[in-house]
Amino acid sequence: MAGAAASSSSASPSPCSPLVRVSEVAGRGRALVASRRILPGEVVLADSPLLLYPSSLAALSSYCSRCFRSLPLSPPPLRCPSCSLAFFCPCCCCSHSHSHSHPVLLCRALPLLSKASSSLSPDLIPSLLFLLSAYSLPSPSLLRLLSLSSSASASASASAPPEALALHSLLLSSLHLPRDLLPGSFSPDLTAALLARDKTNAFALMEPSAAAPAPGPAPTRGVRAYGIYPDAAFFNHDCLPNACRFDYVDGPGDRNADLTVRALHEIPQGREVCISYFPANWSYKERQTRLLEDYGFRCECDRCRVESQWKENDRDQDDDEDGGEEERMEEGEGAEEDGEEMEAEEEGEDEDGDWDGDFPHAYFFVRFLCDRENCGGTLAPLPPSADGTLSNVLECNVCGRLRKEEEELGGGGNGDMLDE
């Protein structure tokens, strides 16, 4: 993903969508901006993966190692005849596997990786699966992967970090990779460069969503696979995005693993199109920590500037340092008043009932955040019809629920759920 610290040192290929173009944005590096006015719900970009790889060894028995659909119970899936660990849909996936997401290098290494996994940290497994898949790419695809941006800290490093050196050593010592299957450029520095691109640009393809048991919260969804999407990688982050991404991995067709990005609302020509790199309901601290650790920058968007001034953040910091108990006792009624003020902000209104005050982006929360408990998804309208008629149905990009929006937000609710 491009990120605020994106590098512009290499030429940027044009994305496959006519709705956006790659442009340099001051302070944000390479970005995707609207080539024309984009309507609510329009598909801004549909991108095919440059690389897909399983999230874990356990995922191999649950998802097809080519298309990553959920494996059916009947007819039974086909086991890879070479490694015996990967499974495929009982159709044509197995015959095409070695040219896609189950390449020969990964296939040969899986038995050894499975054997060594008990002595490895679970956190290392996804990185090893990525490297085995990345080193299997043909040269043009490998160069395309390396052309993507990495975090500022990774770009500034003069040598491979210790984590990359350790993983590179594991590839050689534990997995005994055959040299004839490795590119001539195989080296610790290349391993470090690949890992940096994966950390900054990988998208998670989630496990199937399941209906939450009433009245309990929605169950946590794990990750089935990770993918590198070369065009979608140019989307910068914003804590109040104007677009969000959808995946329909268990859907029909040959492009089930494509990433689809749809506009939340109208985007004028020339405006940057942004997504959120994580659930939009994360707190200020959570967002800043993730962005700094994984992408190497601090966010200074309008929302973050507002939330950084909230007294609640100061209290959290005081709690971390001294428990904050004395301060809470001294505040007394003032704390209760602040709590009531926060509730009003979360509901999107100030004391006069207007959509402003200390939380000017409250409209986004009411309009575009899924209200299902523990979901955290973002709602985007369904695509317009062929004649340009806008849809009044919103889809959650996490739980998949559909909501028919009311003509006015003040009409007594957030709209009718269509799939209940």
N, C-alpha and C positions, 0 to 999 in steps of 0.2 A: 504494500500500500504506500501511496506516495508520502503521506505524512507531512508535517510542517517542516521537517528537516530534509526533505527530498533533495537528491542530487540531480543536477541537470547536465552531467558531464557527457552523457551519451545521447545519441539521437533517439527520439521517441517515435515509435510507430503509431500511425493513426488508429484509433479504436474502430472496431467494425461497425459501430452505430453511427448513423448520420446525425443523431440528435446531440452528440457531444464531440468536442475536439480537445486535444491536449494543448494546454497553454501554460505559460509561466505566470504564477500569481505571486506578487510581492510578499515575502515572508513565509510563503507556503510551498515554494518549489513548483514542481510539475503538478498540474491539476486538470480535472475535466470540467469544462465550462459548456454551457448550453449553446448549441449552434443556432437554435431558433427557440421560440417560445414553446415550452414543454407543458402539456396539459396534465392535470391531476390524474394519476393512475397510469400514465403512459409508460411504456417500457423504455427506459432510458438506455439500457444496455443489456444484451443477452450474451454472455461470454462462456466459451467452452474452456475446460481446464487444459493447461499445458502439462500438468502433472497431477495425479491422484495417488494417494497412498493410505493404507489403513491406519487407524488411530492407535491400534494396539494389536498384540498377537491374539487376544481374545476376540477381536472383531472379525478375524479370519473365518470363524465358524458361524458367524451370524449374517454376514453380508457377502454378496458376490464380489470376488476380487477383481472383476473387470468393470462392472457397471455400478457396484456398491448398492444395488437394491437389496432389500431384506430377502433372505433366502426362503423359498417356499418349503412347506413341510411335504407337500405332494404336488407334483412328482418330486422325488428327492433330488437335492442338488448334486452336481458332479464334483468329485474330488480331483484335485490336480494330480495327474499320474506321476509327476516328477518329485514334488516336495511333500505331497500328501497332507499338507496343512491348509492350503487354500481351497476354497470351494467356489463353484460357479453356477449360474442359473442353468437349468436343464434345457438349454436351447443352443445358441451359437456362441455364448460368451467364452467358453473354454477354448475353442479353436482360435479365437482372436486375442487371447489373453496376453501372449508374450509381446505383442506389439502395442499394448496399452498399459494398464496399471499393475500387471503381474509379469514384469520382464524377467528374462533369464537370470540376470544377476540377483535379483530379489528372490526368485524361486530357489536358486542354489543355496542362498545364504539362510533361508528361513529355518531349515532343520537345525543348523548350527546356532542360530540366534535363539531358537526355542530352547535348545539344550543349555545355553549359557544364561538364559534369562533369569534363572533363580538366583544367580550371583550378581545380577546387575540391578541398579536402581530402576524402578519402573519409569521414572522420568526420562531415562535415556532411550527407551525403546522407540517412542515416536520419532526421535531424531535419527536413530539408526535406520528405521524404515524409510524415512525421507531420503537420507543419503543414498541408500541402496537404489531407490527409485530415481533420484536425480542423476546419479552416475550412470544410469541406464539410458538416459535421454540421448537421442542423436545430437550431433554437434550443433546444428542450427538452433534446436530447442534449448540446449544447454546455454548457448550464448544469449538466447532470449531471456532465460531465467536470470542470468547474471546481469542483464541490462536493467533489471528492476532495482528500485531503490532499497537501501538498507538504512538502519538507524544511524543517527549522527555518531554515536559512540563506536559502532562497528566500522563506519567509514574512516574514522580518525585513527583507528588502531593500525600500527605499523607492522604488527606480527599477529599470528594466529593466537587467540586467547587460549588459556589452559583447557577450557571445556572442549573446544574444537580439537585441540591436540589429543585429548583423551579419547574422543570419539573416533578420530582418525586412526589412532593406535588400535582401538577395538576392531575396526574394520579389517585391519591387517592381521592382528594376533589371534583374535577369537573366531573370526568368521572366515579366515583364510581365503580371501577373495581371489579368484583366478585373474591374473594380470591381463590375460587376453580379452577379458570382458570389461576392463577398465579403460577409460580414456587416457591418452598419453599425457594429459595435463593433470592427472591424479596427483594430488599433493596436499600437505597440511593447509597451505594457504587457500587452495581451492575449496577444501572442505570447510574452512572457516567462512569463506565468501558465500558458499551455498547455504550454510546454516543461518547466516545473517539475513539472507533473502527470505528464507523460510519463516524466520521469526517475525519479520516485518510484513510479509505479504500473504501468508497462508490463510485461507478461509476454512472454517470448520463446517463440515456437512453433518447435520445433527441426526440422531436416532429418531425413529418415528415418534410423533406425538401421540399421547394416549389421553383419553378423557379422564379428568380428575375425579376421584371418588368423592361424591358429595357427602358432607359439606367440606371435605378436606381440600387442601391447596393442590395446585397442579403439580404432578410429579416432576422431578428433575430429569432433564433430557441430557444424555451423554453424547459423545461425538463418535460417529461411525468412521469418518475418514476426514482427511485434510486435502485441500486442493490449492494449486497455484493457478490463478486466473490472470493472465497477462494484461488484459485491458482493464478489468475491474480493479487491478492493483493500483491504478492511477487515481482512484477515488481518495480524496483527503477526508479526514475526520472532522466532524462537528458535533458538539454535544446537543445541538438542536438541528438535526439533519433535515434536508429537504427531499431526501430519497432514502429508500431502504431496500435491502436485498432479500430475495426469496429463493429457496431451493425446493425442488420437487423430485427428489432422488427416486422415490418409489413410484413416480408417474410413468406413463407409457412413452414409447418412442426411443430413438437412438440418442437423443440429447437430454436424457433425464438428469445428467450431472451438470448441466449448464447452470450458471448463476444468473438470476434475473434481477435487475434493479429497476424499481418503479418509483415514480415521483409521488411524493405525499400531497403536494399542492402545486399550483401553477408556478413555474420557474421561468423568469424572463430571459430573453436572449442575452448572452454574455455573462450571466450569473454562474458562479461556481456551483457544481452539483456535488453534494457531500453526503456521506453516510456516517453512521456511528459505528465505531469499531467494537462496541459492546452494548449491552442493554442501556437504553436511554434513561432508565430510572435509577442508575447507580448514583451514589452520593459524590459530592465534589472530591472528597479524599480518595475514594475508590477510582474515580476517573483519572485524576492526576497521577496517582501511583502507577496505574496500568500504562498510561501513555508514556510516562518517563522511563519505566523499566523496559517496556517492549518496543517503543518507537522512538525514544530518545528526545522527547520534547514535552514542554508544558503547554497546556491549552490556555489560551487567553481569549476565548470567545465571549460573547456577551453574557451567556449564561454563567460561565465560570467567574467572570468579573463580578457579577451580582452575588453569586453564592459564596465567593471568597470573603465577602464582607459580613456574612451572616454570623450573628453571635453564637449560633449553634456550633460552628466550626471552631470558634475560640474555646468554647466549653469542652469540646471533644479533646482538644490539645491539652487543656488544663487537666482533664480527667486522666489522660495518659501520663502526665507528669506527677500529679499529686493526689489523684483520686477525685478531685473536684468536689468532694463532699461538703467541705466548709463553705465553698462559694455558693453551692446550691442552697444551703441552709440560710445564708445571709441574704440571698435574693428574695426569698419568700414569695410574696404575691407577684413580684415582677416576673418570676419564672413562669407563673401561671399565665400571665398576660402574654408573654412571648410565645407560650405554647398555643394559646388561642390564635395569635397572629399567624403562626406557622400553619395551623389548620386552615385558616382562611386563604393563605397563599397556596396551599396544596389544592384547595378547591377552585382556585383560579380567580378569586375576587378579592378586592381590597375592602376596607371597611365601608366604602360607599357603594359596593357592588359592581365596581368597574374592573375591566381586565387590565389592571396596571398595578402600581404600587411597587413593593419590594420584590415582586416576582413577575416581571413583565412577560415572561415566557410561559405563564401558566396556561395560556390557550393551547399550547402544544401538548401539554400533559393531558388536558381534557379531550382534545380532538384526536390525538394520534397515539396515545398509549393504551394498550389493552388493559381493561379493568379486571381481567381474570386474576384471581389471587395467585401470587408467585409466578406469574407468566413473564412480565417484563418485556413483552413483545411490542413492536411498532405496527401501527395500522396504516395501510395504504389503500386507496381506492382501487377497485378492479379496473382493468384497462377500459378506455372508452370504446364505444361501438364503432363499427366501420364508418358510420357517417359522422363520427366525432361527438356523439352524445355522451356526456359524462355519466359515470356510474355513481349511484348513491350508496353503494355497498362497499364497506371497508373490510380488508382481510388482514388478520394478524400474521406476521411473518415468523412467529414462534409456535403458537398453538394451532394456527390455522382457522380459528373461529371467524365467522363472517358476521358483521354488524351493519344493519341498515341505519344510516345516520339520519337524524331528524333535521328538518330544515333549519332549525335554530337550536344552538346549544342550550339556550335557556328554557327549552321546552319541557323541562321536568325529568330529564334523564339523559343517558348517553346513547340512546338509540336501542333498537330491538335486535336481540341476538337471533340470527336466522337458523342456527344449527342446534338449538337446545330442544 
